[in-house]
């Protein structure tokens, strides 16, 4: 049984400013801008009938308010999953350096800002 496009849901985890973002979207593509993942139709929990509001999801809802499409650098992506059920969008602290071997994103700044161009 094929799923309808409106039933498709992706969970995207990525690094942004020393945080790990987890968002949900209905549409993903990579052909628009080289090196970026195009994310459209962001989905947030329905808070119209709940008394308790998750502050991290509310922060994301405000940050992405009015956004039609967002572009996430490919090197910032941690993982993308197609899921059956929506969870709560959230922002959490990125893991700090430790003695254990953890995955790290590709350096976002590939040039030295202090050096003048040659």
C-alpha positions as a LaTeX table, in Angstrom:
\begin{tabular}{lrrr}
\hline
Residue & $x$ (\AA) & $y$ (\AA) & $z$ (\AA) \\
\hline
Unk1 & 0.00 & 0.00 & 0.00 \\
Unk2 & 1.58 & 3.27 & $-1.12$ \\
Unk3 & 1.54 & 6.24 & 1.22 \\
Unk4 & $-0.03$ & 9.49 & 0.07 \\
Unk5 & 2.29 & 12.52 & $-0.11$ \\
Unk6 & 0.29 & 14.25 & 2.65 \\
Unk7 & 0.95 & 11.23 & 4.91 \\
Unk8 & 4.73 & 11.36 & 4.38 \\
Unk9 & 6.52 & 12.78 & 7.41 \\
Unk10 & 10.25 & 13.26 & 7.96 \\
Unk11 & 12.13 & 13.86 & 11.20 \\
Unk12 & 15.27 & 15.92 & 10.54 \\
Unk13 & 18.03 & 16.30 & 13.13 \\
Unk14 & 20.78 & 18.84 & 12.50 \\
Unk15 & 23.36 & 21.03 & 14.21 \\
Unk16 & 22.77 & 24.79 & 14.46 \\
Unk17 & 24.68 & 27.22 & 16.71 \\
Unk18 & 25.90 & 24.63 & 19.28 \\
Unk19 & 22.44 & 23.04 & 19.44 \\
Unk20 & 20.77 & 20.00 & 17.95 \\
Unk21 & 17.47 & 20.84 & 16.26 \\
Unk22 & 14.83 & 18.18 & 15.65 \\
Unk23 & 12.07 & 19.25 & 13.30 \\
Unk24 & 9.32 & 17.54 & 11.30 \\
Unk25 & 8.47 & 18.24 & 7.66 \\
Unk26 & 6.41 & 16.80 & 4.83 \\
Unk27 & 8.76 & 17.62 & 1.96 \\
Unk28 & 12.54 & 17.31 & 1.40 \\
Unk29 & 14.66 & 18.00 & $-1.69$ \\
Unk30 & 18.29 & 18.68 & $-2.51$ \\
Unk31 & 18.29 & 19.98 & $-6.05$ \\
Unk32 & 17.72 & 23.74 & $-5.51$ \\
Unk33 & 21.00 & 24.89 & $-3.94$ \\
Unk34 & 24.08 & 22.68 & $-4.08$ \\
Unk35 & 25.14 & 21.48 & $-0.62$ \\
Unk36 & 21.85 & 22.30 & 1.09 \\
Unk37 & 18.79 & 20.25 & 2.02 \\
Unk38 & 15.57 & 22.04 & 1.10 \\
Unk39 & 12.92 & 21.51 & 3.80 \\
Unk40 & 9.31 & 22.54 & 3.18 \\
Unk41 & 5.97 & 22.17 & 4.95 \\
Unk42 & 7.25 & 22.20 & 8.54 \\
Unk43 & 4.90 & 20.46 & 10.96 \\
Unk44 & 4.39 & 21.28 & 14.64 \\
Unk45 & 2.15 & 19.72 & 17.29 \\
Unk46 & $-1.42$ & 20.99 & 17.52 \\
Unk47 & $-1.50$ & 23.08 & 20.70 \\
Unk48 & $-5.04$ & 24.40 & 20.31 \\
Unk49 & $-6.53$ & 21.86 & 22.74 \\
Unk50 & $-3.65$ & 21.38 & 25.23 \\
Unk51 & $-3.01$ & 23.17 & 28.50 \\
Unk52 & 0.73 & 22.46 & 28.71 \\
Unk53 & 2.93 & 23.97 & 26.01 \\
Unk54 & 6.45 & 22.63 & 25.47 \\
Unk55 & 8.78 & 25.68 & 25.58 \\
Unk56 & 11.35 & 24.20 & 23.18 \\
Unk57 & 8.71 & 23.44 & 20.55 \\
Unk58 & 7.21 & 26.89 & 21.05 \\
Unk59 & 10.68 & 28.42 & 20.47 \\
Unk60 & 10.97 & 26.51 & 17.18 \\
Unk61 & 7.44 & 27.44 & 16.16 \\
Unk62 & 8.30 & 31.14 & 16.62 \\
Unk63 & 11.69 & 30.80 & 14.91 \\
Unk64 & 10.15 & 29.20 & 11.82 \\
Unk65 & 6.95 & 31.27 & 11.82 \\
Unk66 & 6.21 & 32.44 & 8.29 \\
Unk67 & 8.94 & 30.25 & 6.77 \\
Unk68 & 7.85 & 28.65 & 3.51 \\
Unk69 & 11.09 & 26.80 & 2.88 \\
Unk70 & 14.32 & 26.49 & 4.87 \\
Unk71 & 17.73 & 25.38 & 3.60 \\
Unk72 & 19.94 & 23.33 & 5.93 \\
Unk73 & 23.62 & 22.80 & 5.07 \\
Unk74 & 24.26 & 19.12 & 4.24 \\
Unk75 & 27.26 & 19.00 & 6.59 \\
Unk76 & 25.01 & 20.04 & 9.51 \\
Unk77 & 22.58 & 17.11 & 9.03 \\
Unk78 & 22.85 & 14.39 & 11.66 \\
Unk79 & 20.03 & 12.13 & 10.50 \\
Unk80 & 16.81 & 12.04 & 8.50 \\
Unk81 & 14.08 & 9.49 & 9.22 \\
Unk82 & 10.76 & 8.91 & 7.52 \\
Unk83 & 8.38 & 8.36 & 10.43 \\
Unk84 & 4.79 & 7.21 & 10.85 \\
Unk85 & 3.99 & 9.36 & 13.86 \\
Unk86 & 4.96 & 12.93 & 14.65 \\
Unk87 & 6.91 & 13.64 & 17.81 \\
Unk88 & 7.66 & 16.93 & 19.48 \\
Unk89 & 9.98 & 19.34 & 17.68 \\
Unk90 & 12.79 & 20.37 & 20.01 \\
Unk91 & 16.13 & 22.06 & 20.50 \\
Unk92 & 18.76 & 20.48 & 22.73 \\
Unk93 & 22.39 & 21.20 & 23.55 \\
Unk94 & 24.92 & 19.55 & 21.26 \\
Unk95 & 27.14 & 16.97 & 22.98 \\
Unk96 & 30.25 & 18.54 & 24.47 \\
Unk97 & 33.72 & 17.22 & 23.75 \\
Unk98 & 34.67 & 14.30 & 25.91 \\
Unk99 & 37.08 & 11.40 & 25.89 \\
Unk100 & 34.56 & 9.33 & 23.96 \\
Unk101 & 34.53 & 9.43 & 20.18 \\
Unk102 & 31.44 & 11.30 & 19.06 \\
Unk103 & 30.45 & 12.35 & 15.56 \\
Unk104 & 31.12 & 15.95 & 14.75 \\
Unk105 & 29.79 & 18.08 & 11.90 \\
Unk106 & 32.10 & 19.18 & 9.12 \\
Unk107 & 33.58 & 22.58 & 10.06 \\
Unk108 & 31.15 & 25.32 & 9.11 \\
Unk109 & 33.90 & 27.93 & 8.68 \\
Unk110 & 36.32 & 26.67 & 6.05 \\
Unk111 & 38.25 & 29.90 & 5.79 \\
Unk112 & 40.28 & 31.90 & 8.28 \\
Unk113 & 38.54 & 35.22 & 8.95 \\
Unk114 & 41.70 & 36.79 & 10.40 \\
Unk115 & 43.72 & 36.38 & 7.19 \\
Unk116 & 43.27 & 38.78 & 4.35 \\
Unk117 & 42.59 & 37.14 & 0.96 \\
Unk118 & 45.63 & 36.70 & $-1.23$ \\
\hline
\end{tabular}
